[in-house]
């Protein structure tokens, strides 16, 4: 987003402010902060990846998911790289 352009979205629990930086707060506590520096995202709290029942399709390079291993049905953290899902937590 262009520097100097601002918009605010509010609901009962979340407040999002878009501008030079993006700040997301939950119940008045900052939960996420992203800079507009090219390719940089900074998370100042916990990132929770909700487990899925299967891999997303179509997959895109760099996706990270929690999903079951198709061979064992045990959940793992996976990243899609070079055309294949690669387990990160082995």
PyMOL Python script that loads the backbone (N, CA, C, O; Angstrom):
from pymol import cmd

cmd.read_pdbstr("""\
ATOM      1  N   UNK A   1       0.851  -1.170   0.000  1.00  0.00           N
ATOM      2  CA  UNK A   1       0.000   0.000   0.000  1.00  0.00           C
ATOM      3  C   UNK A   1       0.896   1.232   0.000  1.00  0.00           C
ATOM      4  O   UNK A   1       1.987   1.213   0.571  1.00  0.00           O
ATOM      5  N   UNK A   2       0.448   2.272  -0.623  1.00  0.00           N
ATOM      6  CA  UNK A   2       1.234   3.500  -0.707  1.00  0.00           C
ATOM      7  C   UNK A   2       1.350   4.168   0.652  1.00  0.00           C
ATOM      8  O   UNK A   2       0.403   4.183   1.438  1.00  0.00           O
ATOM      9  N   UNK A   3       2.526   4.720   0.914  1.00  0.00           N
ATOM     10  CA  UNK A   3       2.743   5.451   2.156  1.00  0.00           C
ATOM     11  C   UNK A   3       1.801   6.643   2.216  1.00  0.00           C
ATOM     12  O   UNK A   3       1.606   7.345   1.224  1.00  0.00           O
ATOM     13  N   UNK A   4       1.223   6.864   3.387  1.00  0.00           N
ATOM     14  CA  UNK A   4       0.353   8.004   3.562  1.00  0.00           C
ATOM     15  C   UNK A   4      -1.119   7.713   3.315  1.00  0.00           C
ATOM     16  O   UNK A   4      -1.966   8.544   3.642  1.00  0.00           O
ATOM     17  N   UNK A   5      -1.448   6.554   2.744  1.00  0.00           N
ATOM     18  CA  UNK A   5      -2.861   6.204   2.570  1.00  0.00           C
ATOM     19  C   UNK A   5      -3.275   5.324   3.744  1.00  0.00           C
ATOM     20  O   UNK A   5      -2.631   4.316   4.037  1.00  0.00           O
ATOM     21  N   UNK A   6      -4.350   5.713   4.405  1.00  0.00           N
ATOM     22  CA  UNK A   6      -4.750   5.028   5.629  1.00  0.00           C
ATOM     23  C   UNK A   6      -6.206   4.608   5.567  1.00  0.00           C
ATOM     24  O   UNK A   6      -7.044   5.326   5.021  1.00  0.00           O
ATOM     25  N   UNK A   7      -6.505   3.449   6.124  1.00  0.00           N
ATOM     26  CA  UNK A   7      -7.889   3.031   6.323  1.00  0.00           C
ATOM     27  C   UNK A   7      -7.943   2.215   7.601  1.00  0.00           C
ATOM     28  O   UNK A   7      -6.958   1.585   7.986  1.00  0.00           O
ATOM     29  N   UNK A   8      -9.082   2.228   8.250  1.00  0.00           N
ATOM     30  CA  UNK A   8      -9.244   1.525   9.519  1.00  0.00           C
ATOM     31  C   UNK A   8     -10.482   0.640   9.414  1.00  0.00           C
ATOM     32  O   UNK A   8     -11.534   1.080   8.949  1.00  0.00           O
ATOM     33  N   UNK A   9     -10.346  -0.608   9.850  1.00  0.00           N
ATOM     34  CA  UNK A   9     -11.464  -1.548   9.889  1.00  0.00           C
ATOM     35  C   UNK A   9     -11.607  -2.003  11.339  1.00  0.00           C
ATOM     36  O   UNK A   9     -10.628  -2.423  11.955  1.00  0.00           O
ATOM     37  N   UNK A  10     -12.815  -1.923  11.886  1.00  0.00           N
ATOM     38  CA  UNK A  10     -13.037  -2.325  13.278  1.00  0.00           C
ATOM     39  C   UNK A  10     -14.213  -3.287  13.363  1.00  0.00           C
ATOM     40  O   UNK A  10     -15.176  -3.171  12.606  1.00  0.00           O
ATOM     41  N   UNK A  11     -14.131  -4.227  14.279  1.00  0.00           N
ATOM     42  CA  UNK A  11     -15.296  -4.993  14.696  1.00  0.00           C
ATOM     43  C   UNK A  11     -15.174  -5.196  16.201  1.00  0.00           C
ATOM     44  O   UNK A  11     -14.350  -4.538  16.835  1.00  0.00           O
ATOM     45  N   UNK A  12     -15.958  -6.076  16.785  1.00  0.00           N
ATOM     46  CA  UNK A  12     -16.003  -6.204  18.243  1.00  0.00           C
ATOM     47  C   UNK A  12     -14.658  -6.596  18.851  1.00  0.00           C
ATOM     48  O   UNK A  12     -14.337  -6.155  19.955  1.00  0.00           O
ATOM     49  N   UNK A  13     -13.859  -7.422  18.151  1.00  0.00           N
ATOM     50  CA  UNK A  13     -12.627  -7.930  18.749  1.00  0.00           C
ATOM     51  C   UNK A  13     -11.346  -7.462  18.067  1.00  0.00           C
ATOM     52  O   UNK A  13     -10.297  -7.416  18.708  1.00  0.00           O
ATOM     53  N   UNK A  14     -11.406  -7.116  16.791  1.00  0.00           N
ATOM     54  CA  UNK A  14     -10.205  -6.810  16.037  1.00  0.00           C
ATOM     55  C   UNK A  14     -10.235  -5.390  15.493  1.00  0.00           C
ATOM     56  O   UNK A  14     -11.295  -4.848  15.179  1.00  0.00           O
ATOM     57  N   UNK A  15      -9.061  -4.808  15.390  1.00  0.00           N
ATOM     58  CA  UNK A  15      -8.905  -3.509  14.754  1.00  0.00           C
ATOM     59  C   UNK A  15      -7.729  -3.628  13.791  1.00  0.00           C
ATOM     60  O   UNK A  15      -6.644  -4.047  14.192  1.00  0.00           O
ATOM     61  N   UNK A  16      -7.931  -3.265  12.536  1.00  0.00           N
ATOM     62  CA  UNK A  16      -6.881  -3.313  11.538  1.00  0.00           C
ATOM     63  C   UNK A  16      -6.618  -1.910  11.041  1.00  0.00           C
ATOM     64  O   UNK A  16      -7.557  -1.192  10.698  1.00  0.00           O
ATOM     65  N   UNK A  17      -5.370  -1.507  10.994  1.00  0.00           N
ATOM     66  CA  UNK A  17      -4.994  -0.192  10.488  1.00  0.00           C
ATOM     67  C   UNK A  17      -4.011  -0.408   9.348  1.00  0.00           C
ATOM     68  O   UNK A  17      -2.954  -1.008   9.540  1.00  0.00           O
ATOM     69  N   UNK A  18      -4.357   0.082   8.158  1.00  0.00           N
ATOM     70  CA  UNK A  18      -3.514  -0.055   6.986  1.00  0.00           C
ATOM     71  C   UNK A  18      -2.902   1.287   6.655  1.00  0.00           C
ATOM     72  O   UNK A  18      -3.593   2.305   6.647  1.00  0.00           O
ATOM     73  N   UNK A  19      -1.629   1.294   6.385  1.00  0.00           N
ATOM     74  CA  UNK A  19      -0.936   2.510   6.001  1.00  0.00           C
ATOM     75  C   UNK A  19       0.467   2.134   5.602  1.00  0.00           C
ATOM     76  O   UNK A  19       0.662   1.150   4.888  1.00  0.00           O
ATOM     77  N   UNK A  20       1.448   2.890   6.043  1.00  0.00           N
ATOM     78  CA  UNK A  20       2.828   2.534   5.743  1.00  0.00           C
ATOM     79  C   UNK A  20       3.150   1.178   6.363  1.00  0.00           C
ATOM     80  O   UNK A  20       3.904   0.395   5.786  1.00  0.00           O
ATOM     81  N   UNK A  21       2.588   0.900   7.521  1.00  0.00           N
ATOM     82  CA  UNK A  21       2.703  -0.400   8.172  1.00  0.00           C
ATOM     83  C   UNK A  21       1.291  -0.933   8.400  1.00  0.00           C
ATOM     84  O   UNK A  21       0.325  -0.173   8.338  1.00  0.00           O
ATOM     85  N   UNK A  22       1.168  -2.208   8.660  1.00  0.00           N
ATOM     86  CA  UNK A  22      -0.124  -2.816   8.981  1.00  0.00           C
ATOM     87  C   UNK A  22      -0.068  -3.283  10.422  1.00  0.00           C
ATOM     88  O   UNK A  22       0.836  -4.027  10.802  1.00  0.00           O
ATOM     89  N   UNK A  23      -1.020  -2.854  11.219  1.00  0.00           N
ATOM     90  CA  UNK A  23      -1.091  -3.273  12.615  1.00  0.00           C
ATOM     91  C   UNK A  23      -2.441  -3.917  12.859  1.00  0.00           C
ATOM     92  O   UNK A  23      -3.477  -3.336  12.535  1.00  0.00           O
ATOM     93  N   UNK A  24      -2.436  -5.103  13.423  1.00  0.00           N
ATOM     94  CA  UNK A  24      -3.673  -5.781  13.776  1.00  0.00           C
ATOM     95  C   UNK A  24      -3.676  -5.947  15.291  1.00  0.00           C
ATOM     96  O   UNK A  24      -2.726  -6.480  15.864  1.00  0.00           O
ATOM     97  N   UNK A  25      -4.738  -5.492  15.930  1.00  0.00           N
ATOM     98  CA  UNK A  25      -4.827  -5.657  17.376  1.00  0.00           C
ATOM     99  C   UNK A  25      -6.060  -6.474  17.719  1.00  0.00           C
ATOM    100  O   UNK A  25      -7.069  -6.432  17.015  1.00  0.00           O
ATOM    101  N   UNK A  26      -5.963  -7.208  18.798  1.00  0.00           N
ATOM    102  CA  UNK A  26      -7.096  -7.980  19.308  1.00  0.00           C
ATOM    103  C   UNK A  26      -7.293  -7.567  20.748  1.00  0.00           C
ATOM    104  O   UNK A  26      -6.375  -7.647  21.564  1.00  0.00           O
ATOM    105  N   UNK A  27      -8.501  -7.125  21.051  1.00  0.00           N
ATOM    106  CA  UNK A  27      -8.829  -6.687  22.411  1.00  0.00           C
ATOM    107  C   UNK A  27      -7.799  -5.688  22.931  1.00  0.00           C
ATOM    108  O   UNK A  27      -7.355  -5.775  24.076  1.00  0.00           O
ATOM    109  N   UNK A  28      -7.430  -4.744  22.076  1.00  0.00           N
ATOM    110  CA  UNK A  28      -6.515  -3.637  22.406  1.00  0.00           C
ATOM    111  C   UNK A  28      -5.072  -4.060  22.640  1.00  0.00           C
ATOM    112  O   UNK A  28      -4.285  -3.262  23.148  1.00  0.00           O
ATOM    113  N   UNK A  29      -4.694  -5.294  22.287  1.00  0.00           N
ATOM    114  CA  UNK A  29      -3.302  -5.724  22.383  1.00  0.00           C
ATOM    115  C   UNK A  29      -2.800  -6.014  20.980  1.00  0.00           C
ATOM    116  O   UNK A  29      -3.465  -6.714  20.217  1.00  0.00           O
ATOM    117  N   UNK A  30      -1.633  -5.485  20.629  1.00  0.00           N
ATOM    118  CA  UNK A  30      -1.093  -5.711  19.298  1.00  0.00           C
ATOM    119  C   UNK A  30      -0.720  -7.178  19.149  1.00  0.00           C
ATOM    120  O   UNK A  30       0.049  -7.724  19.940  1.00  0.00           O
ATOM    121  N   UNK A  31      -1.285  -7.811  18.109  1.00  0.00           N
ATOM    122  CA  UNK A  31      -1.045  -9.226  17.886  1.00  0.00           C
ATOM    123  C   UNK A  31      -0.168  -9.474  16.662  1.00  0.00           C
ATOM    124  O   UNK A  31       0.418 -10.550  16.543  1.00  0.00           O
ATOM    125  N   UNK A  32      -0.063  -8.506  15.749  1.00  0.00           N
ATOM    126  CA  UNK A  32       0.649  -8.731  14.496  1.00  0.00           C
ATOM    127  C   UNK A  32       1.133  -7.400  13.965  1.00  0.00           C
ATOM    128  O   UNK A  32       0.434  -6.390  14.056  1.00  0.00           O
ATOM    129  N   UNK A  33       2.312  -7.402  13.418  1.00  0.00           N
ATOM    130  CA  UNK A  33       2.864  -6.179  12.858  1.00  0.00           C
ATOM    131  C   UNK A  33       3.601  -6.539  11.585  1.00  0.00           C
ATOM    132  O   UNK A  33       4.434  -7.446  11.590  1.00  0.00           O
ATOM    133  N   UNK A  34       3.316  -5.856  10.509  1.00  0.00           N
ATOM    134  CA  UNK A  34       3.952  -6.140   9.232  1.00  0.00           C
ATOM    135  C   UNK A  34       4.539  -4.865   8.666  1.00  0.00           C
ATOM    136  O   UNK A  34       3.842  -3.854   8.578  1.00  0.00           O
ATOM    137  N   UNK A  35       5.798  -4.888   8.282  1.00  0.00           N
ATOM    138  CA  UNK A  35       6.384  -3.722   7.642  1.00  0.00           C
ATOM    139  C   UNK A  35       6.137  -3.792   6.151  1.00  0.00           C
ATOM    140  O   UNK A  35       5.832  -4.857   5.614  1.00  0.00           O
ATOM    141  N   UNK A  36       6.266  -2.676   5.491  1.00  0.00           N
ATOM    142  CA  UNK A  36       6.127  -2.656   4.042  1.00  0.00           C
ATOM    143  C   UNK A  36       7.467  -2.819   3.349  1.00  0.00           C
ATOM    144  O   UNK A  36       7.551  -2.694   2.127  1.00  0.00           O
ATOM    145  N   UNK A  37       8.529  -3.101   4.123  1.00  0.00           N
ATOM    146  CA  UNK A  37       9.816  -3.378   3.494  1.00  0.00           C
ATOM    147  C   UNK A  37       9.639  -4.591   2.579  1.00  0.00           C
ATOM    148  O   UNK A  37       8.996  -5.562   2.977  1.00  0.00           O
ATOM    149  N   UNK A  38      10.181  -4.559   1.392  1.00  0.00           N
ATOM    150  CA  UNK A  38       9.968  -5.648   0.432  1.00  0.00           C
ATOM    151  C   UNK A  38      10.324  -7.011   1.027  1.00  0.00           C
ATOM    152  O   UNK A  38      11.450  -7.227   1.474  1.00  0.00           O
ATOM    153  N   UNK A  39       9.360  -7.918   1.026  1.00  0.00           N
ATOM    154  CA  UNK A  39       9.588  -9.288   1.451  1.00  0.00           C
ATOM    155  C   UNK A  39       9.703  -9.511   2.937  1.00  0.00           C
ATOM    156  O   UNK A  39      10.137 -10.585   3.353  1.00  0.00           O
ATOM    157  N   UNK A  40       9.329  -8.536   3.768  1.00  0.00           N
ATOM    158  CA  UNK A  40       9.484  -8.680   5.210  1.00  0.00           C
ATOM    159  C   UNK A  40       8.131  -8.686   5.908  1.00  0.00           C
ATOM    160  O   UNK A  40       7.314  -7.792   5.691  1.00  0.00           O
ATOM    161  N   UNK A  41       7.895  -9.680   6.734  1.00  0.00           N
ATOM    162  CA  UNK A  41       6.733  -9.704   7.620  1.00  0.00           C
ATOM    163  C   UNK A  41       7.260 -10.007   9.006  1.00  0.00           C
ATOM    164  O   UNK A  41       8.015 -10.960   9.199  1.00  0.00           O
ATOM    165  N   UNK A  42       6.860  -9.196   9.969  1.00  0.00           N
ATOM    166  CA  UNK A  42       7.340  -9.357  11.337  1.00  0.00           C
ATOM    167  C   UNK A  42       6.132  -9.677  12.210  1.00  0.00           C
ATOM    168  O   UNK A  42       5.170  -8.909  12.251  1.00  0.00           O
ATOM    169  N   UNK A  43       6.181 -10.806  12.905  1.00  0.00           N
ATOM    170  CA  UNK A  43       5.097 -11.206  13.796  1.00  0.00           C
ATOM    171  C   UNK A  43       5.593 -11.035  15.222  1.00  0.00           C
ATOM    172  O   UNK A  43       6.613 -11.609  15.603  1.00  0.00           O
ATOM    173  N   UNK A  44       4.875 -10.247  16.007  1.00  0.00           N
ATOM    174  CA  UNK A  44       5.329  -9.950  17.359  1.00  0.00           C
ATOM    175  C   UNK A  44       4.607 -10.772  18.412  1.00  0.00           C
ATOM    176  O   UNK A  44       4.697 -10.481  19.604  1.00  0.00           O
ATOM    177  N   UNK A  45       3.901 -11.782  17.978  1.00  0.00           N
ATOM    178  CA  UNK A  45       3.200 -12.651  18.911  1.00  0.00           C
ATOM    179  C   UNK A  45       3.211 -14.054  18.331  1.00  0.00           C
ATOM    180  O   UNK A  45       4.065 -14.361  17.500  1.00  0.00           O
ATOM    181  N   UNK A  46       2.321 -14.884  18.727  1.00  0.00           N
ATOM    182  CA  UNK A  46       2.285 -16.275  18.306  1.00  0.00           C
ATOM    183  C   UNK A  46       1.537 -16.413  16.987  1.00  0.00           C
ATOM    184  O   UNK A  46       0.476 -15.815  16.806  1.00  0.00           O
ATOM    185  N   UNK A  47       2.083 -17.194  16.075  1.00  0.00           N
ATOM    186  CA  UNK A  47       1.414 -17.539  14.832  1.00  0.00           C
ATOM    187  C   UNK A  47       0.830 -18.935  15.005  1.00  0.00           C
ATOM    188  O   UNK A  47       1.556 -19.877  15.320  1.00  0.00           O
ATOM    189  N   UNK A  48      -0.464 -19.070  14.803  1.00  0.00           N
ATOM    190  CA  UNK A  48      -1.110 -20.373  14.927  1.00  0.00           C
ATOM    191  C   UNK A  48      -1.540 -20.825  13.534  1.00  0.00           C
ATOM    192  O   UNK A  48      -2.333 -20.160  12.867  1.00  0.00           O
ATOM    193  N   UNK A  49      -1.006 -21.963  13.111  1.00  0.00           N
ATOM    194  CA  UNK A  49      -1.417 -22.565  11.854  1.00  0.00           C
ATOM    195  C   UNK A  49      -2.501 -23.582  12.172  1.00  0.00           C
ATOM    196  O   UNK A  49      -2.223 -24.611  12.788  1.00  0.00           O
ATOM    197  N   UNK A  50      -3.712 -23.310  11.766  1.00  0.00           N
ATOM    198  CA  UNK A  50      -4.821 -24.223  12.024  1.00  0.00           C
ATOM    199  C   UNK A  50      -4.614 -25.483  11.198  1.00  0.00           C
ATOM    200  O   UNK A  50      -4.462 -25.399   9.980  1.00  0.00           O
ATOM    201  N   UNK A  51      -4.605 -26.656  11.840  1.00  0.00           N
ATOM    202  CA  UNK A  51      -4.410 -27.904  11.093  1.00  0.00           C
ATOM    203  C   UNK A  51      -5.497 -28.104  10.037  1.00  0.00           C
ATOM    204  O   UNK A  51      -6.665 -27.780  10.248  1.00  0.00           O
ATOM    205  N   UNK A  52      -5.080 -28.641   8.909  1.00  0.00           N
ATOM    206  CA  UNK A  52      -5.977 -28.966   7.796  1.00  0.00           C
ATOM    207  C   UNK A  52      -6.093 -30.485   7.695  1.00  0.00           C
ATOM    208  O   UNK A  52      -5.272 -31.220   8.242  1.00  0.00           O
ATOM    209  N   UNK A  53      -7.121 -30.941   6.990  1.00  0.00           N
ATOM    210  CA  UNK A  53      -7.283 -32.379   6.761  1.00  0.00           C
ATOM    211  C   UNK A  53      -6.532 -32.866   5.533  1.00  0.00           C
ATOM    212  O   UNK A  53      -6.344 -34.068   5.349  1.00  0.00           O
ATOM    213  N   UNK A  54      -6.095 -31.911   4.678  1.00  0.00           N
ATOM    214  CA  UNK A  54      -5.358 -32.274   3.470  1.00  0.00           C
ATOM    215  C   UNK A  54      -4.552 -31.066   3.000  1.00  0.00           C
ATOM    216  O   UNK A  54      -4.726 -29.954   3.500  1.00  0.00           O
ATOM    217  N   UNK A  55      -3.677 -31.298   2.042  1.00  0.00           N
ATOM    218  CA  UNK A  55      -2.885 -30.215   1.481  1.00  0.00           C
ATOM    219  C   UNK A  55      -3.748 -29.347   0.571  1.00  0.00           C
ATOM    220  O   UNK A  55      -4.640 -29.870  -0.097  1.00  0.00           O
ATOM    221  N   UNK A  56      -3.507 -28.031   0.526  1.00  0.00           N
ATOM    222  CA  UNK A  56      -4.280 -27.174  -0.375  1.00  0.00           C
ATOM    223  C   UNK A  56      -3.949 -27.480  -1.836  1.00  0.00           C
ATOM    224  O   UNK A  56      -2.832 -27.874  -2.171  1.00  0.00           O
ATOM    225  N   UNK A  57      -4.938 -27.292  -2.682  1.00  0.00           N
ATOM    226  CA  UNK A  57      -4.741 -27.523  -4.104  1.00  0.00           C
ATOM    227  C   UNK A  57      -5.487 -26.433  -4.871  1.00  0.00           C
ATOM    228  O   UNK A  57      -6.680 -26.229  -4.643  1.00  0.00           O
ATOM    229  N   UNK A  58      -4.815 -25.741  -5.764  1.00  0.00           N
ATOM    230  CA  UNK A  58      -3.424 -25.930  -6.135  1.00  0.00           C
ATOM    231  C   UNK A  58      -2.487 -25.336  -5.087  1.00  0.00           C
ATOM    232  O   UNK A  58      -2.823 -24.360  -4.416  1.00  0.00           O
ATOM    233  N   UNK A  59      -1.331 -25.928  -4.960  1.00  0.00           N
ATOM    234  CA  UNK A  59      -0.319 -25.431  -4.019  1.00  0.00           C
ATOM    235  C   UNK A  59       0.508 -24.349  -4.702  1.00  0.00           C
ATOM    236  O   UNK A  59       0.685 -24.350  -5.921  1.00  0.00           O
ATOM    237  N   UNK A  60       1.014 -23.420  -3.880  1.00  0.00           N
ATOM    238  CA  UNK A  60       1.890 -22.367  -4.391  1.00  0.00           C
ATOM    239  C   UNK A  60       3.222 -22.426  -3.654  1.00  0.00           C
ATOM    240  O   UNK A  60       3.275 -22.728  -2.462  1.00  0.00           O
ATOM    241  N   UNK A  61       4.275 -22.139  -4.371  1.00  0.00           N
ATOM    242  CA  UNK A  61       5.623 -22.139  -3.806  1.00  0.00           C
ATOM    243  C   UNK A  61       5.670 -21.293  -2.534  1.00  0.00           C
ATOM    244  O   UNK A  61       5.258 -20.133  -2.547  1.00  0.00           O
ATOM    245  N   UNK A  62       6.169 -21.864  -1.441  1.00  0.00           N
ATOM    246  CA  UNK A  62       6.313 -21.142  -0.187  1.00  0.00           C
ATOM    247  C   UNK A  62       5.172 -21.309   0.796  1.00  0.00           C
ATOM    248  O   UNK A  62       5.260 -20.805   1.916  1.00  0.00           O
ATOM    249  N   UNK A  63       4.097 -22.000   0.420  1.00  0.00           N
ATOM    250  CA  UNK A  63       2.996 -22.232   1.376  1.00  0.00           C
ATOM    251  C   UNK A  63       3.499 -23.055   2.552  1.00  0.00           C
ATOM    252  O   UNK A  63       4.309 -23.965   2.380  1.00  0.00           O
ATOM    253  N   UNK A  64       3.012 -22.730   3.757  1.00  0.00           N
ATOM    254  CA  UNK A  64       3.321 -23.507   4.955  1.00  0.00           C
ATOM    255  C   UNK A  64       1.997 -23.922   5.582  1.00  0.00           C
ATOM    256  O   UNK A  64       1.122 -23.083   5.797  1.00  0.00           O
ATOM    257  N   UNK A  65       1.843 -25.217   5.877  1.00  0.00           N
ATOM    258  CA  UNK A  65       0.602 -25.736   6.449  1.00  0.00           C
ATOM    259  C   UNK A  65       0.905 -26.797   7.503  1.00  0.00           C
ATOM    260  O   UNK A  65       2.002 -27.353   7.555  1.00  0.00           O
ATOM    261  N   UNK A  66      -0.092 -27.061   8.339  1.00  0.00           N
ATOM    262  CA  UNK A  66      -0.084 -28.225   9.220  1.00  0.00           C
ATOM    263  C   UNK A  66      -1.114 -29.177   8.634  1.00  0.00           C
ATOM    264  O   UNK A  66      -2.295 -28.844   8.536  1.00  0.00           O
ATOM    265  N   UNK A  67      -0.660 -30.367   8.246  1.00  0.00           N
ATOM    266  CA  UNK A  67      -1.542 -31.345   7.604  1.00  0.00           C
ATOM    267  C   UNK A  67      -1.015 -32.747   7.890  1.00  0.00           C
ATOM    268  O   UNK A  67       0.157 -32.915   8.226  1.00  0.00           O
ATOM    269  N   UNK A  68      -1.887 -33.762   7.757  1.00  0.00           N
ATOM    270  CA  UNK A  68      -1.429 -35.122   8.009  1.00  0.00           C
ATOM    271  C   UNK A  68      -0.556 -35.660   6.874  1.00  0.00           C
ATOM    272  O   UNK A  68      -0.775 -35.358   5.701  1.00  0.00           O
ATOM    273  N   UNK A  69       0.432 -36.457   7.253  1.00  0.00           N
ATOM    274  CA  UNK A  69       1.243 -37.172   6.279  1.00  0.00           C
ATOM    275  C   UNK A  69       0.331 -38.189   5.589  1.00  0.00           C
ATOM    276  O   UNK A  69      -0.313 -38.986   6.272  1.00  0.00           O
ATOM    277  N   UNK A  70       0.257 -38.183   4.265  1.00  0.00           N
ATOM    278  CA  UNK A  70      -0.645 -39.111   3.575  1.00  0.00           C
ATOM    279  C   UNK A  70      -0.339 -40.580   3.843  1.00  0.00           C
ATOM    280  O   UNK A  70      -1.217 -41.429   3.693  1.00  0.00           O
ATOM    281  N   UNK A  71       0.901 -40.893   4.240  1.00  0.00           N
ATOM    282  CA  UNK A  71       1.284 -42.294   4.485  1.00  0.00           C
ATOM    283  C   UNK A  71       0.923 -42.756   5.883  1.00  0.00           C
ATOM    284  O   UNK A  71       0.576 -43.920   6.082  1.00  0.00           O
ATOM    285  N   UNK A  72       1.002 -41.839   6.875  1.00  0.00           N
ATOM    286  CA  UNK A  72       0.819 -42.253   8.276  1.00  0.00           C
ATOM    287  C   UNK A  72      -0.384 -41.613   8.952  1.00  0.00           C
ATOM    288  O   UNK A  72      -0.810 -42.059  10.017  1.00  0.00           O
ATOM    289  N   UNK A  73      -0.937 -40.567   8.336  1.00  0.00           N
ATOM    290  CA  UNK A  73      -2.053 -39.786   8.887  1.00  0.00           C
ATOM    291  C   UNK A  73      -1.666 -39.025  10.162  1.00  0.00           C
ATOM    292  O   UNK A  73      -2.542 -38.599  10.914  1.00  0.00           O
ATOM    293  N   UNK A  74      -0.363 -38.851  10.409  1.00  0.00           N
ATOM    294  CA  UNK A  74       0.141 -38.076  11.543  1.00  0.00           C
ATOM    295  C   UNK A  74       0.407 -36.655  11.061  1.00  0.00           C
ATOM    296  O   UNK A  74       1.029 -36.456  10.018  1.00  0.00           O
ATOM    297  N   UNK A  75      -0.065 -35.664  11.822  1.00  0.00           N
ATOM    298  CA  UNK A  75       0.111 -34.260  11.422  1.00  0.00           C
ATOM    299  C   UNK A  75       1.565 -33.817  11.545  1.00  0.00           C
ATOM    300  O   UNK A  75       2.281 -34.190  12.474  1.00  0.00           O
ATOM    301  N   UNK A  76       1.973 -33.005  10.570  1.00  0.00           N
ATOM    302  CA  UNK A  76       3.308 -32.412  10.551  1.00  0.00           C
ATOM    303  C   UNK A  76       3.191 -31.009   9.977  1.00  0.00           C
ATOM    304  O   UNK A  76       2.146 -30.623   9.452  1.00  0.00           O
ATOM    305  N   UNK A  77       4.281 -30.250  10.085  1.00  0.00           N
ATOM    306  CA  UNK A  77       4.376 -28.929   9.462  1.00  0.00           C
ATOM    307  C   UNK A  77       5.057 -29.128   8.118  1.00  0.00           C
ATOM    308  O   UNK A  77       6.119 -29.745   8.033  1.00  0.00           O
ATOM    309  N   UNK A  78       4.428 -28.594   7.058  1.00  0.00           N
ATOM    310  CA  UNK A  78       4.918 -28.796   5.697  1.00  0.00           C
ATOM    311  C   UNK A  78       5.114 -27.446   4.989  1.00  0.00           C
ATOM    312  O   UNK A  78       4.431 -26.463   5.278  1.00  0.00           O
ATOM    313  N   UNK A  79       6.064 -27.436   4.061  1.00  0.00           N
ATOM    314  CA  UNK A  79       6.272 -26.277   3.193  1.00  0.00           C
ATOM    315  C   UNK A  79       6.329 -26.771   1.750  1.00  0.00           C
ATOM    316  O   UNK A  79       6.961 -27.786   1.459  1.00  0.00           O
ATOM    317  N   UNK A  80       5.663 -26.046   0.850  1.00  0.00           N
ATOM    318  CA  UNK A  80       5.669 -26.426  -0.568  1.00  0.00           C
ATOM    319  C   UNK A  80       6.847 -25.747  -1.250  1.00  0.00           C
ATOM    320  O   UNK A  80       6.862 -24.525  -1.402  1.00  0.00           O
ATOM    321  N   UNK A  81       7.841 -26.543  -1.664  1.00  0.00           N
ATOM    322  CA  UNK A  81       9.061 -26.035  -2.301  1.00  0.00           C
ATOM    323  C   UNK A  81       9.429 -26.898  -3.490  1.00  0.00           C
ATOM    324  O   UNK A  81       9.328 -28.124  -3.427  1.00  0.00           O
ATOM    325  N   UNK A  82       9.854 -26.269  -4.571  1.00  0.00           N
ATOM    326  CA  UNK A  82      10.327 -26.966  -5.768  1.00  0.00           C
ATOM    327  C   UNK A  82       9.365 -28.055  -6.228  1.00  0.00           C
ATOM    328  O   UNK A  82       9.789 -29.139  -6.627  1.00  0.00           O
ATOM    329  N   UNK A  83       8.050 -27.757  -6.169  1.00  0.00           N
ATOM    330  CA  UNK A  83       7.058 -28.673  -6.711  1.00  0.00           C
ATOM    331  C   UNK A  83       6.650 -29.823  -5.826  1.00  0.00           C
ATOM    332  O   UNK A  83       6.005 -30.763  -6.292  1.00  0.00           O
ATOM    333  N   UNK A  84       7.022 -29.767  -4.521  1.00  0.00           N
ATOM    334  CA  UNK A  84       6.675 -30.874  -3.632  1.00  0.00           C
ATOM    335  C   UNK A  84       6.475 -30.353  -2.207  1.00  0.00           C
ATOM    336  O   UNK A  84       7.036 -29.326  -1.824  1.00  0.00           O
ATOM    337  N   UNK A  85       5.669 -31.076  -1.434  1.00  0.00           N
ATOM    338  CA  UNK A  85       5.489 -30.758  -0.010  1.00  0.00           C
ATOM    339  C   UNK A  85       6.642 -31.363   0.765  1.00  0.00           C
ATOM    340  O   UNK A  85       6.915 -32.557   0.638  1.00  0.00           O
ATOM    341  N   UNK A  86       7.332 -30.547   1.578  1.00  0.00           N
ATOM    342  CA  UNK A  86       8.491 -30.992   2.353  1.00  0.00           C
ATOM    343  C   UNK A  86       8.201 -30.817   3.837  1.00  0.00           C
ATOM    344  O   UNK A  86       7.781 -29.749   4.284  1.00  0.00           O
ATOM    345  N   UNK A  87       8.433 -31.876   4.582  1.00  0.00           N
ATOM    346  CA  UNK A  87       8.160 -31.869   6.021  1.00  0.00           C
ATOM    347  C   UNK A  87       9.225 -31.022   6.736  1.00  0.00           C
ATOM    348  O   UNK A  87      10.422 -31.194   6.504  1.00  0.00           O
ATOM    349  N   UNK A  88       8.775 -30.108   7.609  1.00  0.00           N
ATOM    350  CA  UNK A  88       9.696 -29.212   8.307  1.00  0.00           C
ATOM    351  C   UNK A  88      10.036 -29.672   9.713  1.00  0.00           C
ATOM    352  O   UNK A  88      11.048 -29.239  10.266  1.00  0.00           O
ATOM    353  N   UNK A  89       9.230 -30.530  10.304  1.00  0.00           N
ATOM    354  CA  UNK A  89       9.417 -30.873  11.724  1.00  0.00           C
ATOM    355  C   UNK A  89       9.975 -32.290  11.920  1.00  0.00           C
ATOM    356  O   UNK A  89       9.633 -32.945  12.905  1.00  0.00           O
ATOM    357  N   UNK A  90      10.804 -32.765  11.028  1.00  0.00           N
ATOM    358  CA  UNK A  90      11.341 -34.122  11.203  1.00  0.00           C
ATOM    359  C   UNK A  90      12.650 -34.130  11.919  1.00  0.00           C
ATOM    360  O   UNK A  90      13.225 -35.196  12.142  1.00  0.00           O
TER     361      UNK A  90
END
""", "prot")
cmd.dss("prot")
cmd.show_as("cartoon", "prot")
cmd.util.cbc("prot")
cmd.orient("prot")
